[in-house]
Amino acid sequence: MNSREDPSSCGRRELTEETGYEARDSQRVGVVIPAPGMSDEHIYICKADGLVRSEQCLDHDGIIQVHAVPFSRAMAMIREGTIIDSKSLRVLLLLNDRKTSVFT
């Protein structure tokens, strides 16, 4: 996040760069501190709405393959041990807890 960006704007920019989707709207729904005691890094969690396919703009050495899965499948992938990184776990569990108020 650059010094002139708010978390939602940064999230929309990163979404487009890394996935090739643009969001008409986004809202911040949480924050993750991935390595407390080792870093003061904060990762802001934003929910994106109104997704439209665009073009990925990865760094020259970036490789990201996008795989869209239904939310229920992503939750099953946590239980199966397929999704194991802490950032993804936090995002999915936070959104699962809030889905009645966040998801429309």
matplotlib code that plots the C-alpha trace (Angstrom):
import matplotlib.pyplot as plt

x = [0.0, 1.5, 1.3, -1.6, -3.8, -6.5, -6.9, -9.9, -8.3, -5.1, -7.1, -8.9, -5.6, -4.0, -7.0, -6.7, -2.9, -2.9, -6.1, -7.2, -10.5, -11.7, -14.2, -16.8, -16.8, -15.0, -15.2, -12.7, -13.9, -10.9, -7.1, -4.5, -1.1, 0.7, 3.8, 3.3, 6.5, 8.5, 6.9, 4.5, 2.9, -0.8, -2.8, -6.2, -9.0, -11.5, -14.6, -14.9, -18.2, -19.2, -16.3, -15.5, -12.9, -9.9, -6.2, -3.6, -0.6, 1.9, 5.5, 7.9, 8.6, 5.0, 3.1, -0.5, -3.1, -6.6, -9.1, -12.6, -14.4, -17.7, -17.4, -18.7, -16.0, -13.3, -14.6, -14.4, -10.8, -9.9, -11.3, -9.5, -6.2, -5.9, -6.0, -3.4, -1.8, -2.7, -3.8, -6.3, -7.6, -8.2, -10.0, -12.3, -13.1, -13.7, -16.0, -17.8, -18.5, -19.9, -21.5, -25.1, -24.2, -21.4, -22.7, -25.9]
y = [0.0, 3.3, 6.3, 7.9, 4.8, 3.7, 0.0, -0.4, 1.4, -0.6, -3.9, -3.0, -2.2, -5.4, -7.5, -6.3, -6.7, -10.2, -11.7, -9.7, -8.8, -5.2, -4.4, -1.7, -1.4, -2.7, -2.4, -3.2, -6.0, -6.8, -6.9, -9.5, -9.1, -12.1, -12.2, -10.4, -9.9, -10.1, -7.4, -4.6, -5.5, -5.2, -6.9, -5.3, -7.6, -6.1, -7.6, -6.8, -6.4, -6.1, -8.0, -7.6, -9.6, -7.4, -8.2, -9.4, -7.0, -9.2, -8.3, -9.7, -12.7, -13.2, -16.3, -16.5, -18.8, -17.8, -20.5, -19.4, -21.7, -21.3, -20.0, -23.3, -25.2, -22.9, -23.7, -27.4, -26.9, -25.5, -28.7, -30.9, -29.2, -27.9, -24.2, -23.8, -20.4, -18.1, -15.1, -17.1, -18.9, -15.6, -14.1, -17.0, -17.6, -13.9, -13.7, -16.9, -15.4, -12.2, -13.7, -12.9, -9.2, -8.9, -11.0, -9.9]
z = [0.0, -1.0, 1.3, -0.6, -0.7, 1.6, 2.2, -0.1, -3.0, -2.5, -2.4, -5.6, -7.3, -6.0, -7.1, -10.7, -10.8, -9.3, -10.5, -13.6, -12.0, -11.4, -8.6, -8.8, -5.0, -2.0, 1.7, 4.5, 6.7, 8.9, 9.4, 9.8, 11.6, 10.0, 12.2, 15.5, 17.4, 14.2, 12.1, 12.3, 8.9, 8.7, 5.9, 5.4, 4.3, 1.9, 0.3, -3.4, -5.2, -8.9, -10.3, -14.0, -15.9, -16.8, -17.4, -14.9, -14.5, -12.7, -11.9, -14.5, -12.4, -11.0, -11.6, -10.3, -11.6, -10.6, -9.7, -8.8, -6.4, -4.6, -1.0, 0.4, -1.5, -0.1, 3.4, 2.6, 1.4, 4.8, 6.5, 4.0, 4.6, 1.1, 2.1, 4.9, 4.7, 7.6, 5.5, 3.5, 6.6, 8.3, 5.3, 4.8, 8.5, 9.0, 6.0, 7.0, 10.5, 8.8, 5.8, 6.9, 7.3, 4.6, 1.8, 0.0]

ax = plt.figure().add_subplot(projection="3d")
ax.plot(x, y, z, "-o")
ax.set_aspect("equal")
plt.show()
